[in-house]
Amino acid sequence: MQGAGVSSSAASWENAHVRRLPVVLAGVAVLAGTLWLYAPALRFELIGDDYQWMQLARAALHWPALLLADLDTFWRPSSTWTLTATHLAAPFSPAAHHAVSLALHVGAALLLLAVARKAGLGWTSATAVAGLWACSPFASEPAIFVASRHETLLLAAWLALALVWPRTGGAWSPGRIAGAAAATALAMCSKETWVVTPGIVFAYEIVIRKGSRRTTVRIAGLFAGLAAVYTLVRFLIFPTLRSYFDLSPGVFAKLPHELAAFLYLEGLMPIRFPFGWRNLLALFVIGAAAAFAIRRRQPAAILGLAFLLLPTIPTLLVPYLPTRYTTIPYCGFLLLVAGCLAELVRALPAPTRRWANGACITVGALVLTAGVFMVRGELADAEGVSRLHASLLSEAREVATAFPVGVPVLVIRAENDNPAETLALGARGLPKLPYIRRPDPYGMVDAAGLFDWVLRREDLEVVRIDDGERRFAGRPGAVLVHRSGRFEWLPGGTSDVGARAKGAGLAGYQVRIVLAEPWRARPRTGGLRTEPPGGAVQSES
């Protein structure tokens, strides 16, 4: 009897490990493929807005209240938290920050795999959804550019919320409530788009828990109330709308254009969205898939529909479409397609089902191959931008040793070079919409953020003084001119920084006034600002 018990235990142990094997294989496949594809990003410099986010992250080490601060009305403190933690572990290391972005990307892909399984997809389909998303150009920007990781954090928060959501007939245990609260808080702190969470949880309640209509409305209403309070507070703090919102009819072509790009009917354009038969066909296909999914109550497809459409609503009136905006919708598109295909294949006769599965695998492999080659193009474009930033950093280091402390520095942009725009014209990946920061060297990096990073002084901060002409009127200071290929200090500086800045501006030059000073005992009221998209000049190339 004892031997029989041991044999039974051994068989149970073996069966449990056999059941875990698909989990391990699927996770390893997604992890290895994603790391292999995006490994070149670990060599890149920080780019563009990264330097201003790093200023905020470093400032938060001295003033912890800034861990909950905005950056020029962009309230995304979860990004600040990750940057601050990375800086503590590896100060001034671009590779470390890129490694964290890549880790977040991989983590989101693994969460997507788990949610696809929870929604009823088989291991092959769930792994395909996660792999196609992780290796797609439509989701590549947050994996490559540090300042865009808020998209990954928001997606991860929503996916984590799905994983803690009770299954059919399940109850809300204290652990699930705590997990849901944590995921909701992370979503709220990641990006303003989180306000569509009520619609997301409505879908969760319908297809995961299969709750009653009354319960579904009550839970969605709870989240809607939270989103309403957030929105009210945000508009009280930041009452003005950003200048890049567009109310013209052409902006509404963005959604059908996005859907057509996902279906590979046309290439994704960052601005001036086309509208023709391809877009109408895309609307018809997605509309038919949505109707089919809702009629059949297909869980994965309905979740995909929520992820595809809801995050697009807050950005619909923004007249451009960078790939960070497509990161979450493309995840939803894949879930919608995978769910509908699974339902269609399941309805076929057994002999036909094998051929249908083979056709789906073949198409998936082709899409994956196309995605890998397109992501390689995105990485090649990012590498070119990284080289441009490396050259600018080298120029800044040449003059950084003479950077004065406690003395205002007038930075005059005397060149009119826009190398990032030129590089975008020859993009190997998807078409690019470069941001030109007119007052800054080469139009690339805020001067304060640039020298704050280059000086590498934990005892100093370099801040931008937006009211410098008035604040430093009549005060002496230094003058730093940026010409093509170099910075140079003007001998003797100036006896009146304010007047010199005003004169340079009237002469047609772009100027910044920055100040390096020791960390103060309490936070400043200004100085950390980010240009795009509101203050950037957008190239339509």
C-alpha positions, 0 to 999 in steps of 0.5 A: 500500500505504501508503495502504491502511495509513493507511486501515486505521488510520483505520478502526480508530481510528474503530471504537474510538471508536464502541465507546467511545461507549456508555460515554461516553453511559451515564456522562454520563447517570448523572452528569448525572442524579444531580448534577441531582437531588441538587444541593440537598444542597450547600446543607445544613448538617452534621446530627446525628452529622456534628459528632462525626465532624468532631471526630474528623477534626480531631483526626486532623490533630493525632494521626495515630493517630486516623486509625485510631480508632473513634468510640464503637465504630464503627470506620469510619476510611475516613469519617475519612479523607475528612472529614480530607482535605476539611477540609484542602482546605476548612476548616469548609465544609458544602458541601465535605463534601456535595460529597464525599458526592455525588461518592462516590454518583456514583462508586458508581453508575458502578462499579455500571454497570461491574460490571453490564456485566462481569456481561453486561448490555447497555448499556441494562440496565446504565445503567438499574440504575445510574440507578435506584439513584442516583436511588432513595430507598432509596439516598439517605441516604448521598448527603444525610447526611455521617455515612452515607457509610460505606455508599457507601464499602463498596459502592464497595469491593465493586464495585471488587473485582468489577472487578479479579476475573479473568474466566473462566479468568483468572489472578491477576496481581500488579496484580489481587492488589494491587487486590483487597487495596486494595478489601478493605482499604477495605471493612474500614475502611468498615463492620462489615458488610464481614464478609460479604465471603466470601459476596460473593467466593464469588459473584464466583468462581462467576459472573465467573471461573467457577472450580472448586469447590475454588478457589472454596472456597479463596478464600472460605475465605481471606476467611472467615479474614480476617473471623474474625480481624477479628471476634475482634479487634473483640469483644476490643476492644469486648466488649459488644453494643449495646443496640439489638439485638432478639431478638424474633420481630417483627424477622425481618419486616424482610427480607420488609418490605424486599423488599416495599418494593423491589417497591413493594408497601408503603411502607418503614417504619423500625420495627414492620415489617408482615407480611401477604400483601404480604410473603409475595408479595414472598418468593415473587417474590424466591425465584422470581427467585433460583431462576431465576437460580441454575438459569440461572447468570445472572451479574448476577442471582446477583451481585445476590442476594449484594448483596441478602441478605448485607449484611442479615444483620449488621443483621437483629437491629437493630429499625429500618430506616433507608434507609442499611441499604437502600443496598446491598441495593437495588443487589442487588435491581436487579441481580437483577431486571435479570439475570432480565429479560434472561434471560427476554427473551433466551428469547422469540421475536424478534418478541415480544422487541421488545415485551418490551424496550419493556415493560421500558423503560416500567416502568423509566421509571415506577420512575425517575420515582417514585424522582426524586419520592421523592428530592425528598421526601427532600431536602425533609425534609433541607432542613427538618432543615438549617434547624433545625441552621442555627438552632441554629448561629446561637444557638450563635454568639451566645454563642461569643465568650464561651466560656472556654478551660481552664474546664469548661462545664456545659451545661444543657438547659432546653427540652424542644423536639424540632423534628426529631421534629415535622418527621419527623411531616410528612415528605414523603419516606419515614417517618423515625425521628428520633434524640433526643439527650436531653442536647443542645440541641433533642435534635439535636447533641452540645454539644461537637461543636456548639461545636467547629464553631462556634468554628472554632479550629484551635488548640482542641478542645472535648471532652465530659467524660462523668465530669465530675461526679466529675472537676470536683467542687469546681472552679469553672466556667461555666454555659451554659443553653439555652432555647427560641430562645437560649443564655445564660451564667449570671452568675458561673457556679458554684463547683462544676461537679460538684455543680451538674451533679448538682443539675441532673440531680436537678432533671430537667434534661439536662446536659453538661460540655464543655471547650475546651482547646488541642490536646495532644501526645498523644491523649486516652482519651475525649471523642469519643462518638456517641449514636445508635443506642445512646444515642438515644431512638428516636421510634416516630412 
